[in-house]
Amino acid sequence: MGSPRFALPTLEALLEAGHEPALVVTLPDREAGRGQHPTPSAVARAARERGLPLYQTGTLKTAASREPLEAARPDVIVVASFGLLLPAAVLDLPPHGCLNVHPSLLPRHRGASPIPAALLAGDGETGVTIMLMDPGLDSGPILAQRALPIAPDDDALSLEASLAALGARLLVDNLPGWVSGAIIPRPQEAALVTYAPKIRREDAWLDWTLPAELLLRRVRAYRAWPTAYTTLGGALLKVLRARVAPLTGAPAEPGRVGFPFRSGRRSGPPAVQTAAGLLVLEEVQPAGRSPMSGEEFARGQRALDGALLGGGS
């Protein structure tokens, strides 16, 4: 069971290890793009390309929706970023249970957005957990874990790719031991639980009255979706990559743009005053345009020097 690209390495690793998927379960096609055409999930595309039995469903709450799962008679169900909660009838279906590939070191960052949560918290490391699922929210016992350092230039996209590959390897390495009974799961420590709530679009707003370090965390955490953003003259401006720099000269109003890295004819990237330090805009995407470097964007905005981002709010 899986849907987005995070789940692909797990499916591929299972196939390469010689495991036979009795069924691949994913979400229904969703309308996407300007034409709102039905678009299959990454897992649906992969299953069709490989000729694997595929079941797309938006619910598992009804007896009818669970019939294809029961007919498949799975020994174990592997879940990687599926998108639906599994009811008790599904959790109890396979004799070896349902195993989840979760991209955090549980019990830290339970919930819908563990990768952004690790970046927002400024964690020095994250990792993957293979967990035996129970009716709670990522609360089941742990079969295996592996840590991964978070590099200073990591963002949600790069971490997702690294954790997807790491989780796939960890799953296939431990699946035989779990099925044979050699692995005894251990309970999660309740005192260490933290939660990663579902992301809202407004969470990615860059509030310039915050310190630059916290704003940089938002840029990195929301790189996949919804992307950190501000406004310039009322128009949307997405910030894709940034870095923190110390303040040079007298402090200005939060949100005020300057060019402290000018060199000869080169303007350098724009830097934005924050509550503490400067946020240097290394890559941005103006409304209706493609991503570009901050310096390229500045060349097309003659009034950018001294402008106020965010409308002062």
Residue frames as qw, qx, qy, qz and C-alpha x, y, z in Angstrom:
[[0.000, 0.888, 0.459, 0.000, 0.00, 0.00, 0.00],
 [0.377, -0.421, 0.075, 0.821, 1.46, 3.31, -1.11],
 [0.392, 0.834, 0.381, -0.071, 0.76, 6.30, -3.29],
 [0.190, 0.954, -0.193, -0.126, 3.41, 9.03, -3.84],
 [0.633, 0.598, -0.466, 0.158, 7.01, 8.69, -5.01],
 [0.303, -0.597, 0.644, -0.370, 8.19, 8.05, -1.42],
 [0.850, -0.081, 0.439, -0.280, 6.63, 4.58, -1.69],
 [0.768, 0.556, -0.276, -0.158, 8.35, 3.58, -4.96],
 [0.211, 0.576, -0.770, 0.177, 11.72, 2.45, -3.53],
 [0.527, -0.183, 0.717, -0.418, 9.88, 0.15, -1.10],
 [0.859, 0.356, 0.181, -0.322, 7.90, -1.49, -3.90],
 [0.607, 0.655, -0.450, -0.020, 11.03, -1.84, -6.04],
 [0.078, -0.529, 0.794, -0.288, 13.06, -3.28, -3.14],
 [0.730, -0.019, 0.562, -0.389, 10.38, -5.89, -2.43],
 [0.846, 0.496, -0.030, -0.194, 10.39, -6.97, -6.06],
 [0.398, 0.687, -0.595, 0.122, 14.20, -7.10, -6.25],
 [0.293, -0.409, 0.785, -0.361, 14.30, -9.22, -3.07],
 [0.226, 0.003, -0.942, -0.248, 12.02, -11.78, -4.71],
 [0.245, 0.303, 0.706, -0.591, 8.83, -11.02, -2.80],
 [0.015, 0.336, 0.756, 0.562, 5.61, -11.44, -4.75],
 [0.258, 0.084, 0.263, -0.926, 3.02, -8.68, -4.29],
 [0.184, 0.402, 0.897, -0.023, -0.39, -10.30, -4.08],
 [0.117, 0.855, 0.468, 0.188, -1.87, -6.83, -4.63],
 [0.319, 0.035, -0.087, 0.943, -0.71, -3.24, -4.96],
 [0.100, -0.799, -0.590, 0.054, -3.14, -0.81, -3.32],
 [0.285, -0.040, 0.009, 0.958, -3.09, 2.94, -3.98],
 [0.224, 0.538, 0.370, -0.723, -5.37, 5.96, -4.10],
 [0.569, 0.649, 0.500, 0.071, -7.62, 6.69, -7.11],
 [0.440, 0.329, 0.247, 0.798, -6.42, 8.91, -9.96],
 [0.124, -0.744, -0.355, 0.553, -6.65, 12.58, -9.08],
 [0.415, 0.847, 0.228, 0.244, -7.22, 15.60, -11.29],
 [0.531, -0.575, 0.126, 0.610, -4.01, 17.57, -11.73],
 [0.389, 0.042, 0.430, 0.814, -2.44, 20.20, -13.97],
 [0.186, 0.220, -0.039, -0.957, -4.03, 23.10, -15.77],
 [0.484, -0.027, -0.605, -0.632, -6.33, 20.78, -17.69],
 [0.591, -0.235, 0.527, -0.563, -7.33, 18.92, -14.50],
 [0.720, 0.222, -0.594, -0.284, -6.72, 15.58, -16.20],
 [0.904, -0.395, 0.081, -0.142, -7.01, 12.38, -14.15],
 [0.326, 0.676, -0.630, 0.197, -3.48, 11.55, -13.00],
 [0.900, -0.243, -0.362, 0.021, -2.48, 8.24, -11.41],
 [0.539, -0.791, 0.287, 0.038, -0.30, 8.08, -8.32],
 [0.152, 0.686, -0.705, -0.097, 3.38, 7.22, -8.71],
 [0.417, -0.174, 0.879, -0.153, 2.68, 3.75, -7.33],
 [0.726, 0.462, 0.405, -0.309, -0.23, 3.16, -9.75],
 [0.510, 0.758, -0.343, -0.220, 2.00, 4.03, -12.70],
 [0.041, -0.542, 0.839, -0.027, 4.75, 1.72, -11.46],
 [0.591, 0.037, 0.763, -0.260, 2.35, -1.17, -10.87],
 [0.730, 0.595, 0.177, -0.286, 0.90, -0.87, -14.37],
 [0.341, 0.753, -0.543, -0.145, 4.35, -0.69, -15.96],
 [0.083, -0.397, 0.906, -0.117, 5.36, -3.89, -14.16],
 [0.588, -0.092, -0.670, -0.443, 2.08, -5.72, -14.75],
 [0.097, -0.009, -0.834, 0.543, 1.32, -6.05, -11.04],
 [0.219, -0.621, -0.736, -0.161, -2.24, -6.57, -9.73],
 [0.098, 0.134, -0.164, 0.972, -3.53, -3.10, -8.84],
 [0.213, -0.694, -0.687, -0.012, -6.42, -1.87, -6.70],
 [0.111, 0.247, -0.085, 0.959, -7.23, 1.84, -6.43],
 [0.362, -0.660, -0.655, -0.069, -9.58, 2.95, -3.68],
 [0.008, -0.576, 0.156, -0.802, -10.43, 6.05, -1.69],
 [0.605, -0.467, 0.306, -0.567, -11.77, 4.13, 1.31],
 [0.416, 0.119, -0.899, 0.071, -11.27, 0.91, 3.23],
 [0.321, -0.133, 0.533, -0.772, -14.09, 1.51, 5.69],
 [0.800, 0.111, 0.045, -0.588, -16.73, -0.63, 3.96],
 [0.760, -0.116, 0.639, 0.013, -16.84, -4.40, 3.60],
 [0.754, 0.618, 0.218, 0.040, -17.12, -4.05, -0.18],
 [0.239, 0.907, -0.341, 0.063, -13.99, -1.88, -0.36],
 [0.384, -0.599, 0.699, -0.070, -12.01, -4.54, 1.51],
 [0.935, 0.179, 0.258, -0.165, -13.04, -7.47, -0.68],
 [0.690, 0.640, -0.315, 0.121, -10.03, -7.20, -3.06],
 [0.068, -0.658, 0.667, -0.343, -7.68, -7.26, -0.04],
 [0.736, -0.201, 0.556, -0.330, -9.38, -10.32, 1.41],
 [0.907, 0.405, 0.047, -0.107, -9.26, -12.07, -1.95],
 [0.429, 0.734, -0.495, 0.178, -5.50, -11.42, -2.21],
 [0.910, -0.391, -0.128, 0.056, -4.93, -13.28, 1.11],
 [0.323, 0.762, -0.422, 0.369, -1.74, -11.38, 1.97],
 [0.763, -0.181, -0.478, 0.396, 0.81, -12.84, 4.39],
 [0.363, -0.498, -0.225, 0.755, 1.86, -9.32, 5.37],
 [0.274, 0.883, 0.308, 0.223, 0.84, -5.81, 4.30],
 [0.522, -0.170, -0.015, 0.836, 3.57, -3.25, 3.76],
 [0.082, 0.927, 0.366, 0.018, 2.50, 0.40, 3.98],
 [0.481, -0.181, 0.080, 0.854, 4.60, 3.33, 2.76],
 [0.099, 0.303, -0.028, -0.947, 2.88, 6.74, 2.57],
 [0.158, 0.381, 0.884, 0.219, -0.47, 5.27, 1.51],
 [0.126, -0.201, -0.163, -0.958, -2.82, 8.14, 2.34],
 [0.662, -0.415, -0.321, -0.536, -5.63, 6.31, 4.17],
 [0.386, -0.420, 0.675, -0.467, -6.01, 5.16, 7.76],
 [0.441, 0.044, -0.875, -0.194, -6.32, 1.39, 8.01],
 [0.703, -0.402, 0.056, -0.585, -9.37, 0.14, 9.93],
 [0.534, -0.404, 0.709, -0.221, -9.08, -2.76, 12.37],
 [0.899, 0.270, 0.296, -0.176, -10.48, -5.17, 9.77],
 [0.655, 0.689, -0.285, 0.125, -7.44, -4.49, 7.55],
 [0.107, -0.708, 0.634, -0.293, -4.90, -4.45, 10.38],
 [0.671, -0.232, 0.650, -0.273, -6.12, -7.89, 11.45],
 [0.841, 0.438, -0.075, -0.309, -6.26, -9.37, 7.95],
 [0.651, 0.504, -0.559, 0.100, -2.68, -10.61, 7.30],
 [0.880, -0.365, -0.276, 0.123, -1.21, -13.21, 9.68],
 [0.656, -0.084, -0.157, 0.733, 2.03, -11.22, 9.97],
 [0.148, -0.759, -0.313, 0.552, 0.31, -7.86, 10.39],
 [0.399, 0.863, 0.168, 0.258, 0.75, -4.52, 8.66],
 [0.639, -0.326, 0.011, 0.696, 4.24, -2.97, 8.59],
 [0.197, 0.967, 0.161, -0.002, 4.70, 0.76, 8.07],
 [0.642, 0.141, 0.012, 0.753, 7.79, 2.45, 6.62],
 [0.166, -0.944, -0.279, 0.055, 7.72, 5.72, 8.58],
 [0.567, 0.528, -0.113, 0.621, 10.21, 8.54, 7.77],
 [0.209, -0.781, 0.305, -0.503, 11.17, 9.52, 11.32],
 [0.348, 0.160, -0.838, 0.389, 12.77, 8.04, 14.42],
 [0.612, -0.545, -0.324, -0.473, 9.56, 7.18, 16.24],
 [0.044, 0.723, 0.681, -0.112, 8.15, 8.14, 18.64],
 [0.097, -0.524, 0.048, 0.845, 9.47, 11.53, 17.46],
 [0.276, 0.326, -0.363, -0.828, 7.33, 13.12, 14.75],
 [0.298, 0.347, 0.889, -0.024, 4.30, 10.86, 14.62],
 [0.328, 0.692, 0.339, -0.547, 1.71, 12.02, 12.13],
 [0.666, 0.679, 0.309, -0.029, 1.21, 13.34, 8.63],
 [0.444, 0.856, -0.155, 0.215, 4.35, 15.40, 7.98],
 [0.805, -0.512, 0.060, 0.292, 7.39, 13.93, 9.75],
 [0.680, 0.227, 0.138, 0.683, 9.97, 15.14, 7.22],
 [0.058, 0.740, 0.074, 0.666, 8.98, 18.84, 7.35],
 [0.631, -0.758, -0.091, -0.139, 8.61, 18.53, 11.14],
 [0.834, -0.250, 0.011, 0.492, 12.24, 17.43, 11.54],
 [0.447, 0.390, 0.119, 0.796, 13.43, 20.41, 9.50],
 [0.236, -0.790, -0.169, -0.540, 11.18, 22.88, 11.31],
 [0.748, -0.659, -0.069, 0.036, 12.45, 21.62, 14.67],
 [0.125, 0.851, -0.500, 0.099, 16.08, 22.05, 13.62],
 [0.930, -0.260, 0.261, -0.003, 16.82, 18.37, 14.28],
 [0.081, -0.698, 0.655, 0.280, 20.37, 17.26, 13.61],
 [0.019, 0.131, -0.957, -0.258, 19.24, 13.85, 12.47],
 [0.760, 0.067, 0.074, -0.642, 16.16, 11.97, 11.39],
 [0.124, -0.244, 0.957, 0.093, 15.70, 8.45, 10.12],
 [0.640, -0.054, -0.501, -0.580, 13.26, 5.68, 9.29],
 [0.422, -0.178, 0.757, -0.465, 11.26, 3.28, 11.44],
 [0.465, -0.083, -0.789, -0.394, 9.71, -0.05, 10.51],
 [0.341, -0.117, 0.546, -0.756, 6.66, -0.27, 12.74],
 [0.076, -0.313, -0.942, -0.094, 3.96, -2.88, 13.34],
 [0.238, -0.309, -0.165, -0.906, 0.79, -0.88, 12.83],
 [0.075, -0.389, -0.838, 0.376, -1.96, -0.68, 15.44],
 [0.071, 0.789, 0.585, 0.175, -5.19, 1.38, 15.59],
 [0.277, -0.813, -0.114, 0.499, -3.34, 4.44, 16.98],
 [0.416, 0.905, -0.092, 0.010, -1.54, 7.20, 15.09],
 [0.548, 0.597, -0.507, 0.294, 1.95, 5.79, 14.38],
 [0.490, -0.629, 0.420, -0.434, 1.89, 4.30, 17.87],
 [0.987, -0.005, -0.131, -0.098, 2.68, 0.65, 17.13],
 [0.726, -0.545, 0.332, 0.256, 5.75, -1.23, 18.33],
 [0.258, 0.821, -0.442, -0.251, 9.09, -0.84, 16.53],
 [0.982, 0.112, 0.092, 0.118, 10.78, -3.61, 14.55],
 [0.712, 0.011, 0.125, 0.691, 13.81, -1.64, 13.33],
 [0.051, 0.979, 0.079, -0.183, 15.21, 1.88, 13.03],
 [0.707, 0.091, 0.138, 0.687, 18.05, 3.55, 11.20],
 [0.124, -0.839, -0.131, 0.513, 19.23, 7.14, 11.68],
 [0.574, 0.519, 0.280, 0.568, 20.23, 9.63, 8.98],
 [0.298, -0.428, -0.128, 0.844, 22.10, 12.92, 9.62],
 [0.310, 0.874, 0.374, -0.003, 20.39, 16.05, 8.26],
 [0.568, 0.096, 0.142, 0.805, 22.86, 18.03, 6.15],
 [0.053, -0.499, -0.193, 0.843, 22.81, 21.85, 6.28],
 [0.238, 0.247, -0.419, -0.840, 21.64, 22.00, 2.66],
 [0.007, 0.274, 0.957, 0.095, 18.97, 19.31, 2.99],
 [0.432, -0.001, 0.051, -0.901, 15.38, 20.24, 2.31],
 [0.734, 0.072, 0.485, -0.469, 12.15, 18.25, 2.27],
 [0.805, 0.495, -0.204, -0.257, 12.77, 16.98, -1.27],
 [0.400, 0.546, -0.721, 0.149, 16.30, 15.73, -0.68],
 [0.317, -0.268, 0.776, -0.474, 15.40, 14.19, 2.68],
 [0.826, 0.185, 0.224, -0.483, 12.37, 12.46, 1.20],
 [0.752, 0.491, -0.426, -0.110, 14.53, 10.78, -1.44],
 [0.188, 0.476, -0.791, 0.335, 17.19, 9.72, 1.07],
 [0.467, -0.147, 0.669, -0.560, 14.67, 8.40, 3.60],
 [0.856, 0.266, -0.011, -0.444, 12.65, 6.56, 0.95],
 [0.660, 0.454, -0.597, 0.040, 15.76, 4.65, -0.14],
 [0.000, 0.376, -0.783, 0.495, 16.86, 4.03, 3.45],
 [0.649, -0.043, 0.441, -0.618, 13.41, 2.81, 4.49],
 [0.856, 0.316, -0.258, -0.317, 13.18, 0.42, 1.54],
 [0.490, 0.416, -0.732, 0.224, 16.51, -1.21, 2.46],
 [0.222, -0.273, 0.704, -0.617, 15.58, -1.40, 6.13],
 [0.796, 0.054, 0.165, -0.580, 12.27, -3.08, 5.32],
 [0.867, 0.301, -0.370, -0.140, 13.67, -5.84, 3.09],
 [0.290, 0.448, -0.748, 0.395, 16.55, -6.42, 5.53],
 [0.251, -0.159, 0.705, -0.644, 14.12, -7.04, 8.41],
 [0.742, 0.046, -0.150, -0.651, 11.11, -8.61, 6.72],
 [0.713, 0.104, -0.692, -0.041, 12.49, -12.19, 6.77],
 [0.224, 0.107, -0.747, 0.617, 13.37, -11.92, 10.46],
 [0.447, -0.039, 0.274, -0.851, 9.93, -10.59, 11.28],
 [0.795, 0.067, -0.335, -0.501, 8.11, -13.35, 9.42],
 [0.655, 0.133, -0.726, 0.162, 10.33, -16.05, 10.96],
 [0.661, -0.698, -0.259, -0.095, 9.74, -14.73, 14.49],
 [0.713, 0.013, -0.245, 0.656, 13.37, -13.75, 15.06],
 [0.094, 0.338, -0.088, 0.932, 12.50, -10.06, 15.56],
 [0.266, -0.608, -0.692, 0.286, 10.65, -9.06, 18.73],
 [0.083, 0.710, 0.190, 0.673, 9.09, -5.58, 18.40],
 [0.353, -0.238, -0.517, 0.742, 9.66, -3.09, 21.19],
 [0.015, -0.854, -0.519, 0.042, 7.09, -0.54, 22.39],
 [0.278, 0.644, 0.006, 0.713, 7.58, 3.16, 21.79],
 [0.352, -0.244, -0.517, 0.741, 8.58, 5.35, 24.73],
 [0.036, -0.822, -0.558, -0.112, 5.54, 7.45, 25.60],
 [0.336, -0.784, -0.093, 0.514, 7.64, 10.21, 27.19],
 [0.336, -0.312, 0.452, 0.765, 9.41, 10.91, 23.87],
 [0.366, 0.580, 0.693, 0.223, 6.31, 11.30, 21.69],
 [0.066, 0.466, -0.049, -0.881, 6.02, 14.39, 19.45],
 [0.542, 0.558, 0.625, -0.059, 3.53, 15.03, 16.65],
 [0.161, -0.172, 0.457, 0.858, 3.82, 16.32, 13.09],
 [0.444, 0.545, 0.514, -0.491, 0.44, 17.78, 12.16],
 [0.558, 0.548, 0.531, 0.327, -0.94, 18.04, 8.64],
 [0.299, -0.185, 0.138, 0.926, 0.56, 21.00, 6.77],
 [0.278, 0.825, 0.448, -0.204, -1.63, 23.95, 5.80],
 [0.546, 0.616, 0.178, 0.540, -0.79, 26.30, 2.95],
 [0.124, -0.936, 0.033, -0.327, -0.59, 29.28, 5.30],
 [0.805, -0.524, 0.107, 0.255, 2.11, 27.54, 7.37],
 [0.735, 0.163, 0.218, 0.621, 4.59, 28.40, 4.62],
 [0.092, 0.950, 0.126, 0.271, 4.07, 32.18, 4.92],
 [0.623, 0.105, -0.279, 0.723, 7.34, 33.98, 5.66],
 [0.321, -0.915, -0.240, -0.041, 6.76, 36.26, 8.62],
 [0.529, 0.561, -0.253, 0.584, 9.73, 38.66, 8.52],
 [0.371, -0.746, 0.267, -0.484, 9.30, 39.53, 12.21],
 [0.952, -0.287, 0.103, 0.039, 10.78, 36.08, 12.98],
 [0.364, -0.672, 0.542, 0.350, 14.53, 35.36, 13.08],
 [0.480, 0.564, -0.533, -0.408, 16.21, 34.40, 9.81],
 [0.024, -0.253, 0.966, -0.045, 17.09, 30.94, 11.11],
 [0.455, 0.289, 0.736, -0.409, 13.43, 30.06, 11.71],
 [0.572, 0.632, -0.024, -0.522, 12.47, 31.40, 8.28],
 [0.256, 0.507, -0.781, -0.259, 15.18, 29.30, 6.65],
 [0.272, -0.004, 0.941, -0.202, 13.72, 26.24, 8.34],
 [0.580, 0.511, 0.410, -0.484, 10.37, 27.03, 6.70],
 [0.447, 0.653, -0.430, -0.434, 12.03, 27.36, 3.30],
 [0.108, 0.344, -0.930, -0.072, 13.67, 23.95, 3.69],
 [0.343, 0.124, 0.852, -0.375, 10.67, 22.24, 5.30],
 [0.555, 0.572, 0.424, -0.431, 8.08, 23.34, 2.76],
 [0.019, -0.465, 0.621, 0.630, 10.21, 22.85, -0.36],
 [0.114, 0.175, 0.936, 0.285, 8.01, 20.02, -1.64],
 [0.233, -0.614, -0.529, -0.538, 4.68, 21.66, -0.72],
 [0.397, 0.817, 0.417, -0.022, 3.33, 24.28, -0.30],
 [0.570, 0.366, 0.021, 0.736, 6.65, 26.18, -0.80],
 [0.302, -0.561, -0.308, 0.706, 7.64, 29.11, 1.43],
 [0.257, 0.625, 0.445, 0.588, 6.20, 32.37, 0.12],
 [0.134, -0.505, -0.260, 0.812, 5.92, 36.10, 0.58],
 [0.402, 0.797, 0.438, 0.108, 4.59, 38.93, -1.57],
 [0.353, -0.229, 0.166, 0.892, 6.19, 41.77, -3.49],
 [0.216, 0.110, -0.215, -0.946, 3.87, 44.60, -4.41],
 [0.709, 0.118, 0.279, -0.637, 0.91, 42.31, -3.74],
 [0.782, 0.364, -0.435, -0.258, 2.20, 39.58, -6.11],
 [0.939, -0.313, 0.145, -0.009, 3.14, 36.12, -4.92],
 [0.341, 0.712, -0.605, 0.103, 6.85, 35.34, -4.59],
 [0.968, -0.242, -0.071, -0.008, 7.92, 31.81, -3.68],
 [0.077, -0.785, 0.609, -0.081, 11.29, 31.27, -1.99],
 [0.947, 0.139, -0.273, -0.092, 12.84, 27.95, -3.03],
 [0.807, -0.051, -0.288, 0.512, 16.34, 28.22, -1.57],
 [0.126, -0.926, 0.090, -0.345, 17.87, 30.62, 0.92],
 [0.693, -0.016, -0.471, 0.546, 20.63, 31.02, 3.48],
 [0.401, -0.881, -0.218, 0.121, 21.17, 33.02, 6.63],
 [0.538, 0.408, -0.158, 0.720, 23.68, 35.87, 6.80],
 [0.363, -0.504, -0.428, 0.656, 24.60, 38.21, 9.65],
 [0.129, 0.946, 0.296, -0.024, 23.30, 41.75, 9.59],
 [0.550, 0.029, 0.078, 0.831, 25.69, 44.30, 8.06],
 [0.004, -0.351, -0.134, -0.927, 25.06, 47.94, 8.81],
 [0.322, -0.051, 0.424, -0.845, 22.13, 49.48, 10.63],
 [0.219, 0.301, 0.925, -0.079, 19.05, 47.31, 11.15],
 [0.267, -0.042, -0.356, -0.894, 16.03, 48.02, 8.97],
 [0.696, -0.003, 0.234, -0.678, 12.34, 47.23, 9.09],
 [0.505, -0.046, 0.861, 0.026, 11.62, 43.48, 8.91],
 [0.625, 0.569, 0.535, -0.003, 10.88, 42.54, 5.31],
 [0.204, 0.910, -0.179, -0.312, 13.05, 45.31, 3.83],
 [0.909, 0.281, 0.150, 0.271, 15.22, 44.18, 0.89],
 [0.105, -0.892, 0.356, 0.259, 18.87, 45.13, 0.49],
 [0.868, 0.446, -0.166, 0.141, 21.95, 44.09, -1.48],
 [0.473, -0.809, 0.341, 0.070, 24.82, 43.70, 0.97],
 [0.760, -0.175, 0.531, 0.332, 26.75, 41.39, -1.40],
 [0.527, 0.845, 0.002, -0.087, 27.24, 43.73, -4.34],
 [0.633, -0.391, 0.434, 0.508, 30.52, 43.24, -6.20],
 [0.185, -0.135, 0.540, 0.810, 31.39, 45.43, -9.15],
 [0.404, 0.003, -0.381, -0.831, 28.56, 45.25, -11.67],
 [0.452, -0.237, -0.855, -0.094, 27.07, 42.23, -9.95],
 [0.452, -0.557, 0.024, -0.696, 24.23, 43.01, -7.60],
 [0.053, 0.137, -0.916, 0.374, 24.48, 39.71, -5.77],
 [0.295, -0.464, -0.817, -0.173, 21.37, 38.00, -4.36],
 [0.313, -0.629, -0.019, -0.711, 18.82, 40.09, -2.48],
 [0.355, -0.088, -0.789, 0.494, 18.83, 39.83, 1.31],
 [0.403, -0.650, -0.381, -0.520, 15.80, 40.44, 3.52],
 [0.069, -0.389, 0.561, -0.728, 15.91, 41.97, 6.98],
 [0.631, -0.395, -0.651, -0.149, 14.36, 39.78, 9.67],
 [0.570, -0.800, -0.038, -0.182, 14.02, 40.00, 13.44],
 [0.569, -0.647, 0.463, 0.208, 17.54, 38.58, 13.72],
 [0.466, -0.217, 0.695, 0.503, 19.88, 38.41, 10.75],
 [0.418, 0.464, -0.322, -0.712, 19.33, 38.43, 7.00],
 [0.757, 0.199, 0.622, -0.023, 17.62, 35.83, 4.85],
 [0.026, 0.489, -0.563, -0.665, 19.45, 35.71, 1.52],
 [0.787, 0.396, 0.294, -0.370, 17.16, 34.70, -1.35],
 [0.303, -0.397, 0.747, 0.438, 19.21, 32.29, -3.47],
 [0.029, -0.149, -0.831, -0.535, 16.38, 30.91, -5.63],
 [0.350, 0.329, 0.430, -0.765, 12.86, 32.26, -6.09],
 [0.153, 0.329, 0.819, 0.445, 9.82, 31.78, -8.29],
 [0.237, 0.176, 0.106, -0.950, 7.68, 34.81, -9.11],
 [0.598, 0.381, 0.562, -0.426, 4.01, 34.26, -9.92],
 [0.728, 0.635, 0.145, -0.213, 3.51, 32.77, -13.38],
 [0.375, 0.773, -0.512, -0.019, 7.24, 32.29, -14.04],
 [0.897, 0.066, -0.403, 0.170, 9.85, 29.58, -13.76],
 [0.692, -0.653, -0.011, 0.308, 12.28, 29.28, -10.86],
 [0.510, 0.719, -0.151, 0.448, 15.32, 31.55, -11.10],
 [0.581, -0.093, -0.414, 0.695, 18.28, 32.62, -9.02],
 [0.209, -0.812, -0.372, 0.399, 17.80, 35.50, -6.64],
 [0.253, -0.460, 0.269, 0.807, 20.31, 37.58, -8.59],
 [0.105, 0.231, 0.719, 0.647, 18.51, 36.93, -11.88],
 [0.124, -0.747, -0.653, -0.010, 15.23, 37.95, -10.28],
 [0.276, -0.716, -0.146, 0.624, 16.81, 41.15, -8.96],
 [0.256, -0.135, 0.463, 0.837, 18.01, 42.16, -12.43],
 [0.056, -0.448, -0.686, -0.570, 14.40, 42.26, -13.61],
 [0.347, -0.802, -0.486, 0.028, 13.18, 44.22, -10.57],
 [0.369, 0.495, -0.142, 0.773, 14.78, 47.67, -10.61],
 [0.363, -0.642, 0.097, -0.668, 12.74, 48.82, -7.62],
 [0.837, -0.261, -0.478, 0.047, 13.66, 45.80, -5.51],
 [0.470, 0.101, -0.449, 0.753, 16.39, 47.56, -3.51],
 [0.104, -0.054, 0.362, -0.925, 14.63, 48.96, -0.45],
 [0.578, -0.240, -0.471, -0.621, 11.30, 47.28, -1.26],
 [0.429, -0.248, 0.654, -0.571, 9.22, 45.78, 1.53],
 [0.379, -0.015, -0.882, -0.280, 8.26, 42.14, 1.15],
 [0.219, -0.356, -0.873, 0.249, 5.06, 40.83, 2.65],
 [0.155, -0.704, -0.383, -0.578, 3.27, 44.12, 2.56],
 [0.069, -0.501, 0.433, -0.747, 4.56, 44.86, 6.05],
 [0.802, -0.351, 0.071, -0.477, 2.40, 42.11, 7.63]]
